[in-house]
């Protein structure tokens, strides 16, 4: 199988322009790209972006060269402008097929190699001068086209599962709003958060090594961005703490966690709920934890309120943004939250459990589809198109 330098596979388009007001609606930044998805679902800016931006054409492959470990690759959905922290790539069709090229750029085969040549510590970036010299195997063009047909069909399947997950989440959120309407919520139904807590907002532990023999794993701020409960499936760093510290900061099922400090503004106040855990897992200092009085309120009820538009608006009002966005426990505990009758909360919790079962099946299918697609691609790099049943 022939090897090619990346500079012989792709064109790096560096044409730029300084944005004008009309460009704000056709701007794509790295924040608009989702890891693991070639499809763009968000775009635009409230004002014209500052500084020169790359000119992109519909169908170009957009690659986030800054913090490439986030693995952000997408296909440009329209003509417009793209962040200068990315690359606008086009295929050299004498060696790579049009329909195969985006799949190649989005593959772990390419991305893992590209990430290794990132330079810089705070915001590691890939330079074209180094990237163009990397060498990759490519199957013949006819095999690339056949492989692309299989992989795009698998992507369609994966997207169907993603839509199912989104629709299920949408159904639960709509049921939450409906439950508020059924309850006839009014101003008197709102109470300060601290009145339904058995433990007020608490900062997490600073990561350190005390030399104690007790060991725990630590849940980090990035886990709050996963949009699902923290549980054992996460990779977490080990941390040595005293037994007393472990007891103080140990997570328990149904704790609500909030981002306390974050470089990303929306991360401060982002909420997640702890799922089933059996090991000693503590939480870091950039997280606030509350434990609720379950006789007064079900954690799942308040979790869905905090991720609702009204809940997010309440968090936004207490968020401070200077250099790093943050919220204070003293402000969080004073937020007023809606408490409805416990039997209605239980009805809502039953809806959530049913939805979670459907999401569990869909997530397993999505993971399997990702696994199959990745293996088919990697095997093709080792000796042609694999046999597919």
Secondary structure, 3 states (H helix, E strand, C coil): CCEEEHHHHEEEECCEEECCHHHHHHEECHHHCCCCCCCCCCCCCCCCCCCEEEEECCCCEEEECECHHHCCEEECCCCEEECCCEEEEEECCCCCCHHHHHHHHHCHHHHHHHHCCCECCCCCECCHHHHCCCEEECCCHHHHHHHHHHHHHHHHHHHHHHHHHHHHHHHHHHHHHHHHHHHCCCHHHEEEHHHHEEEEEEECECCCECCCCCEEEEECHHHHHHCCCECCCCCCEEEECCHHHHHHHCCCCCCEEEECEECCHHHCCCEEEECCCCCCEEEECCEEEEEECCCCCCHHHHHHHHCCHHHHHHHHHHCEECCCEECCHHHHCCCEEECCCHHHHHHHHHHHHHHHHHHHHHHHHHHHHHHHHHHHHHHHCCCCCCCCC
